[in-house]
Amino acid sequence: MLKRTAILLMVIILLVAFVGCNTKDATTDKPTDAPKETTKATDNTTKDTMDNPEYINFMTPWELPQEILDKFKDETGIEVKQDVVPNSGQDYRQARNARMAAGSELDVIGADGADVPDFASNGTVVELTDEPWMSNFTPATLEKFSAISQSPGKQFWTVYEALTVGVWYNKDMFAEYNIEKPTTYDEFLAACDTLKANGITPLVQGGKDQWPLDQEFSMFMNPLQMYNVNFFPDLMSGKVKFTDPDIVKLAERLQILYPSNGYYVAGILSTSYDQAWQLMLQKKAAMWFMGSWGSEVMVKSNVEADFEIGAFGIPSSNAGQDGFTPHFLSRNFGVLATSEKIDAGKQFLGFMAQPDIAKIYADNGMTISTVDGVVSETMIAGDDWKAIFARTPVPEPNILDPNGKVYTTPEFGKQKLGLLALIAAGDLTTEEFCTELQKSIDLDIENWK
Amino acid sequence: MQKLRKITAPYMLILPAFILYTSIMFIPALENIRISFTNWDGLSQTYDYISYHNYAQIMKDQDFWNAIFVTFKIVILVILIQQTFGILLAVILEKNTRKNVFLRSLFFIPCLLNTVVVGLIFSYALNVNFGILNNFFNNIGLQKLASIDWLGDARYASWAIVMTIVWQYSGYSSLLYLGALKDIPKELYESCELDGASPWQRFWKITFPLISPALTLNCLITLIGTIRLFDIPFVLTNGGPAKATQTIAMLLYRDTFHYRNAGRGAANATILMAIIIVFSVIQTWYLRKREVNM
């Protein structure tokens, strides 16, 4: 009898603990065969906010200068607790999502990529359209804010620097071998061959982190989006395929990654983003495909290069075509709808948009500011980057389906970088790369339907 | 009353451990199984039950089968190499001399280090461009070896991971074998010597069978630890090159936090849990059968 009672007691404890652990709201428990659309998580318009918080929690992959945080505290009395986790696309994203899932106290977050339209549309971040300080940004930036959120006329994010991709290079090496700054893909390839002929490895890349390979990918992707703003809708409707002969031909540009071509320093897939710059410093390569944000790792390395650094736009165009470059705002900051300090979060983002603060930010990060009238004086290869920004921008691609819903291509996103790594490992030809890309798109189309 | 106390005492003694174990292991495991049947993204308050959809997707996923292959390749190599090193170290360092005591501590130190730190150390040591190993080969004129990209070449990357794990945990394995070696009666060796057995015969006929309980335990610990391997490949190769070192645990982490598909991540975790249970049972059963009791 007692034995039974003891067992019963244990079962009750187990059940109580089990029920206690399950804190989810009621869900549809009717099994279905396919995923259904999830209902909106929270209604951010009715959220109460704390009046005078002592601090806000700010999680970001892009560290803000302490000077700015100190000034904000002096002005408002609110401390910004900055939690920096580098590598926005992977480590940071995983850490942030884990903390958001765990319900950690977070107020302001950084985001890029697919999270930007996603968080805007599902109410994860609050709307900022009517904030008076939004007018501090340049009109082009505001337009871009809406475009990246896929929400015409509305803003959910702030971005304080404009970014583009390009190629950093060792000017001294170029001068030594009389190489002109390439403006087209053919000139770029000729520059690589000249360097190689003189015993210099032309390129370096941090493929271990995977995302840096996206820079090379843009040489292939930019022209597709430049001349067809509806490239993604066309891809999803089957009108265009990665296996189309002209696209396969364009993908041949990625053959620079073939190990047999010897264009890259050995160890492309075991070299991390910051190690790539170390190899540039050691003059083991002459060029590095990287965005304007590469200046950050240069400063953080605490080693001054003993050569002059320059930059040129990504060589996406062919001979006879004008150069073009993607302009993007990828370092987005938003206020979480689940925060209890929404007003303080907005106040902080607004503070960052003040011209004097934006100047500190731009000078510190050596970037081009998105705040009207703010110019950085410290940007590495600043004139080169200004020239790159002056090139025709690649139009913001349309990623909406005929019903106005944002296309999601998770399989494509999942496979793309891995496939690029296979090219760099010498295990995949560019033609096979196109076939595999198309397979991933076919899967996305199937799932989208 | 006395009788009552006698009957309930054992249950009361195990109750705290039972509650602790249940609440932090058993219930989360059940919860994980439940989530694996949903499309929860890990953030939203709501989700839908989608039957076995996540499992069906996983079974169709090439990355999953690749991760299974990678994980088991690493598991087999680690078990074989680590146990060999562990037994070898234990036999060599068995005698209680001052030098051996020092060496035992030295070999044990790596297992006290944080695995992320170990991963970082090896990621620099094995770097093709400025790693100590390649520089060493370069300095002694072995150019072919000096040009190997240990972490960036799919042929070597999993070996790099295996050797890192072996380096870290061989000392720990050897400690368990040392304990088993101490229990072997010296008389057995003496009579064996009188019979004219060679050192190899002594090891193979006496030492090895009598340390088999330690072998079972070591293999089990290594099996469980390596099947859920995450940190070393995450730091050392980030699953690369081209997914050549992406383990099941990395895949579930990627699905859950990178692709915000907690349902699928939970399904991955459930499969991983099932694999661990099945293989642990099979391995323990098989090795126990071979054990020799004195």
Chai-1 contact restraints between the chains, C-beta under 6 A:
chainA,res_idxA,chainB,res_idxB,connection_type,confidence,min_distance_angstrom,max_distance_angstrom,comment,restraint_id
A,L2,B,I7,contact,1.0,0.0,6.0,A-B,restraint_1
A,A6,B,Y11,contact,1.0,0.0,6.0,A-B,restraint_2
A,L14,B,T22,contact,1.0,0.0,6.0,A-B,restraint_3
A,A17,B,S23,contact,1.0,0.0,6.0,A-B,restraint_4
A,A17,B,I27,contact,1.0,0.0,6.0,A-B,restraint_5
A,F18,B,I27,contact,1.0,0.0,6.0,A-B,restraint_6
A,C21,B,I27,contact,1.0,0.0,6.0,A-B,restraint_7
A,D25,B,Q45,contact,1.0,0.0,6.0,A-B,restraint_8
A,D25,B,T46,contact,1.0,0.0,6.0,A-B,restraint_9
A,T27,B,T46,contact,1.0,0.0,6.0,A-B,restraint_10
A,T27,B,Y47,contact,1.0,0.0,6.0,A-B,restraint_11
A,T28,B,D48,contact,1.0,0.0,6.0,A-B,restraint_12
A,D29,B,Y49,contact,1.0,0.0,6.0,A-B,restraint_13
A,P31,B,Y49,contact,1.0,0.0,6.0,A-B,restraint_14
A,P31,B,S51,contact,1.0,0.0,6.0,A-B,restraint_15
A,T32,B,I50,contact,1.0,0.0,6.0,A-B,restraint_16
A,D33,B,S51,contact,1.0,0.0,6.0,A-B,restraint_17
A,P35,B,N39,contact,1.0,0.0,6.0,A-B,restraint_18
A,P35,B,I50,contact,1.0,0.0,6.0,A-B,restraint_19
A,K36,B,D48,contact,1.0,0.0,6.0,A-B,restraint_20
A,T38,B,S44,contact,1.0,0.0,6.0,A-B,restraint_21
A,T38,B,T46,contact,1.0,0.0,6.0,A-B,restraint_22
A,T39,B,T46,contact,1.0,0.0,6.0,A-B,restraint_23
A,A41,B,S44,contact,1.0,0.0,6.0,A-B,restraint_24
A,A41,B,Q45,contact,1.0,0.0,6.0,A-B,restraint_25
A,Q94,B,F257,contact,1.0,0.0,6.0,A-B,restraint_26
A,Q94,B,H258,contact,1.0,0.0,6.0,A-B,restraint_27
A,N97,B,F257,contact,1.0,0.0,6.0,A-B,restraint_28
A,N97,B,R260,contact,1.0,0.0,6.0,A-B,restraint_29
A,A98,B,F257,contact,1.0,0.0,6.0,A-B,restraint_30
A,M100,B,L43,contact,1.0,0.0,6.0,A-B,restraint_31
A,A101,B,G42,contact,1.0,0.0,6.0,A-B,restraint_32
A,A101,B,L43,contact,1.0,0.0,6.0,A-B,restraint_33
A,K208,B,N238,contact,1.0,0.0,6.0,A-B,restraint_34
A,A266,B,V128,contact,1.0,0.0,6.0,A-B,restraint_35
A,A266,B,D149,contact,1.0,0.0,6.0,A-B,restraint_36
A,G267,B,V128,contact,1.0,0.0,6.0,A-B,restraint_37
A,G267,B,N129,contact,1.0,0.0,6.0,A-B,restraint_38
A,G267,B,D149,contact,1.0,0.0,6.0,A-B,restraint_39
A,G267,B,G152,contact,1.0,0.0,6.0,A-B,restraint_40
A,L269,B,G152,contact,1.0,0.0,6.0,A-B,restraint_41
A,L269,B,G240,contact,1.0,0.0,6.0,A-B,restraint_42
A,L269,B,P241,contact,1.0,0.0,6.0,A-B,restraint_43
A,S270,B,D149,contact,1.0,0.0,6.0,A-B,restraint_44
A,S270,B,L151,contact,1.0,0.0,6.0,A-B,restraint_45
A,S270,B,G152,contact,1.0,0.0,6.0,A-B,restraint_46
A,G418,B,A242,contact,1.0,0.0,6.0,A-B,restraint_47
A,G418,B,K243,contact,1.0,0.0,6.0,A-B,restraint_48
A,A421,B,G240,contact,1.0,0.0,6.0,A-B,restraint_49
A,A421,B,P241,contact,1.0,0.0,6.0,A-B,restraint_50
A,A421,B,A242,contact,1.0,0.0,6.0,A-B,restraint_51
A,L422,B,A242,contact,1.0,0.0,6.0,A-B,restraint_52
A,A425,B,P241,contact,1.0,0.0,6.0,A-B,restraint_53
A,A425,B,A242,contact,1.0,0.0,6.0,A-B,restraint_54
